[in-house]
Amino acid sequence: MYGGCPQSAITKVFLVQLNNEMEGSVFAPALEGIKHVKSEQGEILTQPFLDACKHILPVIDKFGAAMALVKSDIGGNIARLESKYASNPTRFNYLYTLVQVEVETKTAKSSSSCTNGLLWLTRAMDFLVALFQNLVNHTDWSMAQACTDSYNKTLKKWHGWLASSSFTVAMKLAPDRKKFMEVIQGPGGDVSSDIQKFCTDFSPLLEENHKFLGRCGLDDMKAS
């Protein structure tokens, strides 16, 4: 007995809760995280935004070697922004404060700046949102087709020859579309619905980032 409740009953309650948490596709944590990205005043909060991006990393893992460079890039930029945030969580509670400080000190255009990190993190997430949207909209496309189309719409114009060539080679390692969708399905989840909801809910945050960076004259930096 525990608190007047039989141990077996507690175990059943725990298992029900655990099953509920496990239900849904691999997008479920990201969808939950997006709900907490903005403050009551409608401003993007630093850590919740980065957490929402981090929740997509397990999805990228399912692509295997094809997305190794993308995952490394996203993870590195998240780490850069988190490190700066951790240095003064109160001061950098709002995402754009990280940029504003660098604009004031004229360090925003440095390749190692948080501004550069946010820009490329946003662009990488643009690519992923476009890719996920392709998977929903074009059910007859191969994974390579979906990836190449989304790359051409998002990252390609910001990349030099070397980066574009590396992407082309990586896409040859893209997984089979059917197997990929089965892997990210999860127990009891509707993966297509989750993908669409992620694209719908996350896209406005990325657009907001671009608009802010654009106002600062920092949305057109290319890869060095």
N, C-alpha and C positions, 0 to 999 in steps of 0.2 A: 504494500500500500504506500502511496505517496500523496500527501495532501488530500486524503480522503478519496483518491481516485485509483483504481486498480492499475498495476503496472502495465498490464496488457492493453488497457484502454489508452494509456499515455503513449504506448508504442504505436497503436493504430493511428492516433491523432498525428504523431510525428511522421509516420509513413505517408499519410494523406497530404500533409504539408510539403513533404519532400517531393511527392509525385507532382503536386501542383507547380512546384518550383522547376521541376525538370521538364514539364510540358512546354511545347512551343519549339520553334526552330532556333537555330543558333543566333538569329537576329533578336530574340526576346530580350536579352540583357541590354542591347543597344536601344531598343524601343523604350524600355523602362528608363534608361539613363537620360534620353532626350527630354523626358518630362521635367527634369530638374536642371536643365541647362540655363534657363533664364531666371533672373530675380523677379520679385513681385513687381518691380518697376520696368520689367521688360529688357533688362540688360543681360548680355551673355556673361555668365560666370566662368572664370578660368578653369578651375578643377573639374566641375561637372561637364564642361565642353570637352576637355581632354579625356575624361573618363568615357564619354560617349564614343569618341574616336577609338579609344583603346578596346572597347567592346567589339569593334569590327575586326580586330586582329585575328581572333579565332576563325572568323569567316575566311579571311585571306589565307590562313593556314591550309584550308581545304583545297586551295588552288595548287598547292605544292610548289615546286621549283619555279613555275611560271610567274609567281608573284613575289618571289624572294626579294627582289630589289625594291618593289613597292612597299613590302612590309618593313624592310630595313629603313627606308626613307621615312615612312610614317612613324615608326617607333623612335627613330632618332630625333625627329622634330618634336614629338610629344615629350621626350626626355629633356630636350633643351628648354622647352617652355615650362615644364614642371619644375626644373631646377631653379629657374628664375622666380617662379611663383613661390617655391618653398623658402626662398631667401627672405621673403616678406609677404606672407599670405594676406595680411590685412591691406597692405598697399596695393598688391596685385590681385585682389579679389575679382576684379572685373577684367576680362580678357584684353580689352583694348588699351588698358593702362600700360601693359607691357610694351605696346607700340608707341604710345604717346611719350613715354619716358625716353625712348630711343630717338624719337623725332626731335625732342628738345635738346638732346645731347649730340644730335647729328651723327648717330651711329646706326640708324635704321637700315641703311643700305649695305652694311657690312654682311659678308657671307655667313658670319657666325651669329648674327643678331637674332633676337626673338621675332622681329618683324619678318625676316627672311624665313624663319622657321614656321611662323603662322601662315605665310603666303604659300609655301610649298606643301604644308599640311593640308591647307584648304584645297589646293589644286589636286593633290592626290585623292582627297575625298571626293572632289568633283568627278574624277575619273571613275572611282568606284560606284558612285551614285548612277552615273551614266551607264556603266556596265550592268549594274543590277536592274536598271530600268530596261535595258536591252533584253535581258533574260526574261522579263515579264512580257514585253511588247512583241518580241520576235521569237516565238517558240520554235520556229523552224531553223533558226541560226545555230551554227556550231559555236562552241565556246570561243574559238579563235576569231570567228567573225564578230562576235559580240565584243570581245576585248579590243580588236583592232579598230572597230567603229568608234567605240567610246574614247580610245586613245586619240584618234584623229580629231575628235570633237573637243578634247580638253587639253591634254598635256603636250601634244605634238608641237604646237606653235611656240611653246616655251622651251623646247629642247633643242639642243644642237645635234649635229650629225651622229656623234658617238652615242648619245643617250637614245636617240631614235633607233639606231642600229641594234643596240642592246635589247631594246624592247621587242623588236622584230624577232630576234633570236629567242627571247624568253617565251614569246607567244607560241613557238613551236612545241613548247612543253605544256601547253594548256591542257587541262584534264578533259575527259569526255563529259559533255554537258549533262547527259542523263545521270551518270554516276555522281557527278558533283551535286546535282539537285537532290538526289537521294540522300547523300551524306549530310547536307545541311537541313534536311527536313526536320529531324528531331521527332520525339514521340508526341503524338497528339497535336502537332503543329500544322498550320496551313502556310507553307513556306512562301508561296506566291503572294498571298495576302500580306505576310510580314515584310516581304521585300518591298512591295508597293507602299506600305505604310512608312517604312524606313525612308524611302526616297521622298515621299510627300512631306514627312516631318523634318527631315534633316536638310533638304535642299534650301529652305529659307534661311537657315543659319549660315550656310556657305555663301549665299547671296549677300547676306548682311556683312559678312567678313569682306567680301570683294568691294562692296560699296564703301565701307569704312577705309579700307586700304586705298581705294581709288581717290577718296577725298584727300588722303594724305599724299597722293602722287606716288604710291608705292605698289600698285597692282599690276605693273607691266614689266617687272624685273625678270630677265631671262636667266637661264642657267649659265654659269660662267664657263 
